[in-house]
């Protein structure tokens, strides 16, 4: 048996188990998708959103990329965000990073990593903004994990700076924005920041005038 074929076999076994335990399970998923949450997480295979939150299919709309970034030129992320906010009308958006993130660690180095340099540049900017705070920490792990936390906070602010989120705040007083970090060591999620609908941003230049529509 080829290595990948075990995934297909396991899928069939899982589908049978689900149907046996709950005959209406798959039909419910076909009929409706009404998640309350958009999850923007890291692509790291050790951080599966459904497993670490014990949620079921249909409960969380998910987007993942290296180091859980919200980049304003990323049409993939922006398309997911717009659909989640305007069509699914999610109530909460979660950016969840994780301690020990390899993407953030790579961004702290001066290595030339090819095309990913352009992606990690966004994290290097976060480091530059907070360099004085990070560099005084006593060891490499502490510096890495603090940048991971600061990166999450920066991505939450990036979400708040989108017209997609600001329009939803104006129209329906949602979604709430949550920055979380997951520990691979103990499996616990730690909330580190939150922005509520209508909170002021770090500079008024990012606040759109939506009253002209």
C-alpha positions in Angstrom: 0.0 0.0 0.0 1.3 3.4 -0.9 1.8 5.8 2.0 -0.9 8.2 1.0 -3.5 5.5 0.5 -3.9 5.1 4.2 -5.5 8.5 4.3 -8.3 7.3 2.0 -8.8 4.1 4.0 -9.0 6.1 7.3 -11.4 8.5 5.6 -13.8 5.7 4.8 -13.6 4.3 8.3 -14.3 7.7 9.8 -17.3 8.3 7.5 -18.8 4.9 8.5 -18.3 5.7 12.2 -19.9 9.1 11.8 -22.9 7.7 9.9 -23.4 4.9 12.4 -23.2 7.2 15.4 -25.4 9.9 13.8 -27.3 9.0 10.6 -28.2 12.6 9.9 -24.7 14.0 10.4 -23.7 14.5 6.8 -27.1 15.7 5.6 -26.9 18.5 8.2 -23.6 19.6 6.9 -24.9 19.7 3.3 -27.9 21.8 4.2 -26.4 24.7 6.0 -23.1 26.4 7.1 -23.6 28.9 9.9 -20.3 29.2 11.8 -20.0 31.9 14.4 -16.2 32.0 14.1 -13.5 32.8 11.5 -10.2 31.3 12.5 -7.0 32.7 11.0 -4.2 30.3 12.1 -0.8 29.0 11.3 -0.4 26.3 8.7 1.7 24.3 11.2 0.2 20.7 11.2 0.5 20.5 15.0 -2.2 23.2 15.5 -5.5 21.8 14.1 -8.2 24.3 15.0 -11.0 21.7 15.4 -8.9 19.5 17.7 -7.7 22.1 20.0 -11.1 23.8 20.4 -13.2 20.6 20.3 -15.4 22.0 17.6 -17.4 20.2 14.9 -17.4 20.7 11.1 -19.6 23.7 10.4 -18.7 25.6 13.6 -15.5 27.4 12.5 -14.6 28.9 9.1 -10.9 28.5 8.7 -8.0 30.2 6.9 -4.4 29.2 7.5 -1.1 30.5 6.3 2.5 30.6 7.5 2.7 32.5 10.9 -1.1 33.5 10.8 -0.6 36.8 9.0 -3.2 39.3 7.9 -1.6 41.0 4.9 -3.6 43.7 3.1 -2.4 42.6 -0.3 -3.3 38.9 0.2 -6.4 38.4 -1.9 -6.8 34.9 -0.6 -7.1 36.2 3.0 -9.2 39.1 2.1 -11.7 37.0 0.1 -12.1 34.6 3.1 -12.5 37.6 5.4 -15.2 39.2 3.2 -17.1 36.0 2.8 -17.0 35.2 6.5 -18.0 38.7 7.6 -20.5 39.7 4.9 -22.1 36.4 3.9 -21.6 34.1 6.9 -21.8 37.0 9.3 -19.5 35.5 11.8 -19.6 37.0 15.3 -15.9 36.5 16.2 -12.6 36.5 14.3 -9.7 34.7 16.0 -6.1 35.0 15.0 -4.3 32.1 16.7 -0.6 31.7 16.6 1.5 29.3 18.6 4.7 29.4 20.6 7.8 28.1 18.9 6.4 29.2 15.5 9.0 28.3 12.8 7.8 31.1 10.5 8.4 33.8 13.2 11.8 32.2 14.1 12.9 32.3 10.4 11.8 36.0 10.3 14.2 36.8 13.2 17.2 35.5 11.2 19.1 37.0 8.3 18.9 33.8 6.2 18.0 34.1 2.6 15.1 31.6 2.3 13.9 32.4 -1.3 10.3 33.4 -2.1 9.3 33.1 1.6 11.5 36.1 2.3 8.7 38.3 0.9 6.1 36.8 3.3 8.3 36.9 6.3 9.1 40.6 5.7 5.8 41.3 7.4 7.1 39.7 10.6 10.4 41.5 10.3 8.5 44.8 10.3 6.8 43.8 13.6 10.2 43.0 15.1 11.5 46.4 14.0 8.6 48.2 15.6 9.2 46.4 18.9 12.9 45.7 18.8 13.8 47.5 22.1 11.2 45.5 24.0 12.3 42.2 22.4 16.1 42.5 22.6 16.2 43.1 26.3 14.7 39.6 27.0 17.2 37.2 28.5 17.2 34.3 26.0 16.3 33.3 22.5 13.1 31.4 23.3 11.8 34.4 25.3 12.5 36.7 22.4 10.9 34.4 19.9 7.8 33.9 22.0 7.4 37.6 22.7 7.6 38.4 18.9 5.0 35.7 18.4 2.7 37.5 20.8 3.4 40.9 19.2 2.8 39.5 15.8 -0.6 38.2 16.8 -1.5 41.6 18.2 -0.3 43.3 14.9 -2.5 41.0 12.8 -5.5 41.7 15.0 -4.9 45.4 14.3 -4.5 44.7 10.6 -8.0 43.1 10.7 -9.4 46.2 12.4 -7.9 48.4 9.7 -9.9 46.7 6.9 -13.0 48.4 5.5 -14.6 44.9 5.6 -14.5 44.8 9.4 -15.2 48.5 9.9 -18.3 48.3 7.7 -19.6 45.3 9.7 -18.9 47.2 13.0 -21.1 50.0 11.6 -23.9 47.8 10.3 -24.2 45.1 12.9 -21.8 45.8 15.8 -19.7 42.7 15.0 -17.4 40.9 14.7 -15.2 40.9 17.9 -11.5 40.4 17.2 -9.5 38.0 19.4 -5.7 37.4 19.4 -4.8 34.0 20.9 -1.6 32.0 21.2 -1.4 28.2 21.6 1.2 26.3 23.5 2.5 23.1 22.0 3.9 22.2 25.4 0.6 21.9 27.2 -2.2 22.3 24.6 -3.6 25.4 26.2 -4.7 28.6 24.4 -3.9 31.9 26.0 -5.9 35.0 25.0 -3.5 38.0 24.6 -5.6 40.8 23.0 -9.1 41.7 21.9 -10.7 44.5 19.9 -14.4 45.2 20.3 -16.6 46.6 17.6 -16.1 50.3 17.3 -12.9 50.5 19.3 -10.5 53.2 18.2 -7.5 52.2 16.1 -3.9 53.1 16.8 -4.2 56.1 14.3 -7.3 57.7 12.9 -5.9 57.6 9.3 -6.9 53.9 9.2 -10.6 54.7 10.1 -12.7 54.8 7.0 -15.6 57.3 6.5 -18.4 54.9 5.8 -21.2 57.5 6.0 -20.9 58.5 2.3 -22.5 55.3 1.0 
